[in-house]
Amino acid sequence: MIQRIVLLLAFFTLSTHFAQEADQQFSEANTLYKNGDYTKAIELYEAIEATGNVSSELYYNLGNSYYKINKVGPSIFNYEKALQLDPLNEDAQNNLIFAKRLSLDRIEELPKSVFQKFDENYLSKLSYNQWAIAAVILSFLASCLFLLYYFSHSPSLKRLFFTSSLIGAVLLIATLSITMTQYGKASKTIEAIIYTTEVSVKNEPTKNAEEAFVIHEGTKVSVLDKVDDWKKIKLVDGKIGWLKDNEIKLLHVF
């Protein structure tokens, strides 16, 4: 028992130490960025990332640093990562727009259905984790309202609390449904950013295959399949082809 307590104390002490060290490095990296030393700032930011102490702010600052040295692919990649952790990060949203203007490709998306537009404009504004938090809060509120209804003696209050708890339950079911849908979409969707200046996308996963089309650094693609060191990708306009996996960087959600 004593050994477990000692191990837990050691674990929490080390965790606190690493968190403090990451905060110090983050502050130093911010100072380097403000002083215009973007390359060294990137090194420190990525050192923090390597420890697993990631945040939307970390990726946002990384994106800004790469943007300052005209690295289109890495800047877009890190803004996208910042938005994965916090879809409501307006600074990352705005800077991503500017970064995309540096990309050479201008690809028009396929027409979207009404539901797809609604999902993109509203439901996807929150991550599945944020929807899950909303579901937990609603479940707590619905439970409290039902208890108030159960223990209330006034008929008018009973009607009020019953109606409120019923509305809360309906909202809870809807929120849980959205959470599961968003989680399923996030777990099945594999996206990546082109990191090579110019990529010749092939019709087949072989070096001598015919060229399907050319894309450039910073373009966002969906990854559909993998064969050896080749990945099958799809553009937002529906074009499909194969490229080497070292020419892209995956946007891992989890």
Secondary structure, 3 states (H helix, E strand, C coil): CHHHHHHHHHHHHHHHHHHHHHHHHHHHHHHHHHCCCHHHHHHHHHHHHHCCCCCHHHHHHHHHHHHHCCCHHHHHHHHHHHHHHCCCCHHHHHHHHHHHCCCCCCCCCCCCCHHHHHHHHCHHHCCHHHHHHHHHHHHHHHHHHHHHHHHCCCHHHHHHHHHHHHHHHHHHHHHHHHHHHHHHHHHHCCEEEECCCEEEEECCCCCCCCEEEEEECCCEEEEEEEECCEEEEECCCCCEEEEEHHHEEEECCC
